[in-house]
Amino acid sequence: MESIEKLPWVLGKYIATELLVTTGGSKLYHAFDSETDERLVIKKCLFVDEFNREVAISSNIFSHGNNNYIMQIMDNFPGENCLVMPYLEGGNLWNMRRKRKGLTPEQSFAIAAQIGLALQQVHAAGVIHNDLKSGNILLADADTEDSSNRTPIVKLTDFGLSYGGPSEPKWSAGTRQYMAPERFTYSSPLTSAVDIYSFGLVVHEMLTDKLLYNEYDQPHKKIPPHDRIPKKVLQVIRTACELNPANRYKSAVEMTSDLEKAVYGC
């Protein structure tokens, strides 16, 4: 492969044309398939173990079926640590909630219900995502023309820091603003409860248009009231974000079921 610092560059039948974003562990490039002209994204993993983990975990998850809410890897190149994935017009949930200055309870539930289904399949495969956050929740059809009244399709992505693959990431790996308290204190084994906690914070973020914690905080308090969070919805978030993982929802679907009741009174 040609040097990735000089664009465009070619990877098999794929041509990378633009650097979209650089994160702590990867670079994402806008690309297209030279045979079909399909728009794609090439993810260049900066660490070999994260590339291997993401490929293996994605394969494991999709061996349990496809519920359409998880980003699928279309192709991979081990020698270059590159993954090929679909390109989505809608960006991610982080940018969407900032653009709209927060979401209504109904809008938040429509997205949360899909996140819950994605997590259900992830956990059924014996995987802990370990870095659930709004930046890893991609959206199709979120901010395209005439999309303001439509519910975007959720695609959960980025399993490079997940547990349940050929190797395990460091205990401290992840995004601190979304980490469950046991991740800081090493007080209990890592379970799917860490994803439930992060899920609760994502719902809080959608409604309030802000993060509850900054990167220097450690979760230590009951989720406070907020004028943009209805009381019954607040209770769902509080249960998801219990400091003791044993007191959280046992599954993401259980959480979204309660969230639906809280939003719609059903």
N, C-alpha and C positions, 0 to 999 in steps of 0.2 A: 504494500500500500504506500502511496505517496505520503510525504510528510503532512500530518494533520494540521500543522501550523500554516500551511499554504492552501488556500481554497481557490477553486474547487479541488476535491480529491476523490479518488475512485476506490470503492470497496466492492469487488465483484461486479454485479450489475447495478450497484447503487452509487449515486453521485452526491456527495455532500457539498452544499452550496453556501451555507451560512451557519456561523456559530450562534446558537440561540441563548444558551446560558451555561455558566460554569458553576458547579457546586463543589462541596468539599471532597466528593468522591467521584465526580464524573463531569463530562462535557457533553452537551446535547447539541446536535447539528440538524438543521433543516436539510432534507435530502429528497431525492426522487428515484424511482425505479426506471432505469434507462430503457427497459423493454415495454413497460406499461404506462409510463409517465405518472404513476401514482405518487402522491406526496407522502413522505415518510419522515421519521426521526431516527437518527443514528445516535445511540448512547455509547460514548467511549468511557468505559470504566477505568479509573486511574489505579485501581488495586485489583490484582488478579483474583484474590480470594472473594472479593465482592462480586466480580463477574461470574466466577464459578458457582457461587451461592445463588445468585439471581437466576441463572440458567436452570440449575437443578431444582430450585424451589418452584419456579414457574411451571416446569414440566410436571412436577408432583401435583401442584394445585389443579392443573388442567386435566390430569389423569383422573380426577374426581368429577369431571364434567365442566361445563362452561355456563355460568349463569349470566354472562354478558356484562358483568360489572367489574371485571379485572382486566387490566391491560395485558394483552397477549404479545409475547415475543414472536415475531414473524421469522426471524433468521438470526444467526449468531456466528461470530468469527473468533474462535478461541485464540488464534495467533495474534489478534489485534485487540482483544478484550472489548469487542464491539457488539452491541445488540441493535437489531432493527425492529422498529415498532411503528404502528400507525400514527399518522399526524392528526391531531384533533384541533379544530378551529377554536374551541372554547377556552383554551388555557387551563388554569387550575382554580380550585376553590378559593385559595388565598386572594388571587387577583379579582375574582368575581365579587367576593363579599366586600372588598375595598372599593371597587367601582360602584357598587350599589349602596355603599355605606351601611352594610348590614342587611339581613334578610328577615322577612316576616316569619312567624312561627310556621305558617303553612308552607312557605318556600323551604324553610329549613328542614321540615319533616320530609318533604318530597325528596330531598337530597339524602337525608339521614337514612331513609328507608332503603335506599340503594347501597349506601355504605354498609348497612347492617347485613344485607344479603351477600355483599362481597366478603365481609369478615366471617360470615357463616361458612362459606366455602373454604376460606383460608384456614380457619380453625379446624374444620372437618378433615383437612389434609394433614393435621398435626403441626401446623405452622403458626408461629407468633410473628406478626408483622414487625413489631418492635419500633416502628418509626411512623406511626399513623399521625398525619398532620394535614392541614389544608393544602399545603404545597404538593403533597403526594396524592391528592385526589384530583384527577384530571376530568375535564368536562367536555362533552361533545355538544355542540349546538347551544352554547351558553350565551354568547354575546355576538352571534351573527345576526344578520338582518331579520327583523320580525321575530326575534327569539325571546323578547322580554316576558312574554306570557306563557312560554313553554318551559317545562321542566327539563333541565339538561340531563343527559345521560352520564352517569358516573362511571369512571374507570379508575380503580385503585391500582397504583403502580409502585415501583421501587422496592424490591425485596432484597436489596444488597446488604441490609443490616438485620435481616430476619433470622429467627431461630427455626431449626427444623431442616437444615440443609446439610451439605457435606462437611461444613465446618461451622463453628459458632463465632459470632462477632464478640468483641469485647463487651463486658457487662455495661460499660459506660457509653457504648455507642448509641447514637440517636440524637434527637433534638430536645434539648433540656426543657424548653417551654411546654412540651407535651408529655414529659416523662412522669410516670406514676411514682409515688413516694418511695415504694420499695426499691426502685432503681437507684435511689440516692443512699438508702440506708443498708442495702443488702440484707434486709430483714426477712425475706421470704423467697422461696424459689420463683423463678420467672415463669409465669403462666399467661394464658390468654387474657387474664384480668388486667394486664398492663395495656392491652389494646382497648379494653372497655373504658378504662380511665381516660386514655387519649381521645376516644370517641366522645366521651362526655365533654371534654374541653373543646373539641371541634364544634359540637352543637352550640356550646356557650359562645364561641367565637363567631359563628354564623349570625347569631342573634344580636350580639353586642357590638360587632365590628371591631373587636380588639382582643388581644391575648390576655388571659387572666394573669399569667406569670411572665416575667422576663427571664433571660437566660441565667441570671444570678440567683433567682429564687429557688427554694425547694418547697414543694407542696406541703402545706402544714395547716390548712384551715378549711372549714366548711365553706362551700361555695356561697358567696354573699348574694343577697337580693339585688336585682337590677330592674330598672323601670321598663326595660325592653323584654324582660323575661316573665311571662305569666307564672303565677305561683305553682300551678300543677306541673308546668314544664320545668320549673326550677327544681322541683322535687325529683324528677327523673334525672336531671343533670347531677344533683347531689348524690343520688344512689349510685350512678355510674362512677362518680368521683369520690366515693368513700375512701378514707385514708387506709382502712383495713381492706385488703383485696377480697377477703372472705365475705364482706358485706356488699360487694358490688353485684350487678346483674351477672347471672351465670352465662348469659349468651347475648350477642349483639341483637338477635331477633327478639329476645325477651325485652330488651331495652327499647327497641323501635316500636314494639307493640304498646308499651306503656306510653311512649312519646305520642303515638297516634291518639290514644285515649285522652292524653292531656291536652292535645291541640284541638281535637274535634269533639271531645266530650262523649265519645262512643264507648 
